[in-house]
Amino acid sequence: MRKILQRGAEAVIYLEGNKVIKDRIKKTYRATELDDRIRRLRTRSEKKLLEKAKKIINAPNPFPSKEFNIIEMPFIEGKKLSDNLDNFSLDKQKSICKKKLRKNLTNY
């Protein structure tokens, strides 16, 4: 069973078991060939960025997929930093970011 985690202008993100699926939405106002090309390029670029990030930080490594508009990746349990960083003082935010950066660079 799929559960919607996030819905945006470009994609819907689902949770299915322990897998996250990002499905880029077809835009009917664009010519089909152009829309397919844009979604293919954006998905491919995002996969490459995730693969590079995985070498530096705790990021999901995308699974191989035959569909050009879908990214499948393992679900990583925890709180999203982007949702929680504003709960801290500016000094604490800077400290967290510097600490994460140092930790991740030493693991590289």
C-alpha positions, 0 to 999 in steps of 0.5 A, spaced: 500 500 500 502 506 498 502 512 502 503 519 499 508 523 503 509 529 499 505 532 493 508 538 489 508 541 482 513 536 479 512 530 483 508 525 488 513 522 493 510 515 496 512 511 501 511 503 500 514 499 505 521 501 506 521 504 499 520 511 497 518 512 490 518 519 487 514 519 481 514 526 476 508 528 474 506 528 467 504 536 464 498 536 460 500 543 457 506 541 454 507 537 448 508 530 450 515 529 447 518 535 450 514 533 457 518 526 457 524 529 455 524 534 461 522 529 466 527 524 463 533 529 464 530 532 471 530 525 474 536 523 471 540 529 474 537 528 481 539 520 481 546 522 479 546 527 485 543 522 490 549 517 488 554 523 489 551 525 495 551 518 498 558 518 498 559 524 502 552 524 507 547 519 509 543 519 503 538 514 500 542 510 494 537 510 488 535 503 486 535 502 478 529 503 475 526 502 468 521 508 468 524 514 466 520 518 470 521 515 477 526 514 482 526 509 487 530 509 494 530 506 501 526 509 506 531 512 511 528 513 518 529 520 522 527 527 522 528 531 516 533 536 518 529 541 513 523 541 517 527 541 524 533 546 523 528 552 524 527 550 531 534 552 534 537 558 535 541 561 529 548 559 533 545 552 534 543 552 527 550 554 524 553 549 529 549 543 527 551 545 519 558 545 521 558 539 525 554 535 519 559 538 514 565 536 518 563 529 520 561 528 512 567 531 509 572 526 514 568 520 512 569 522 504 
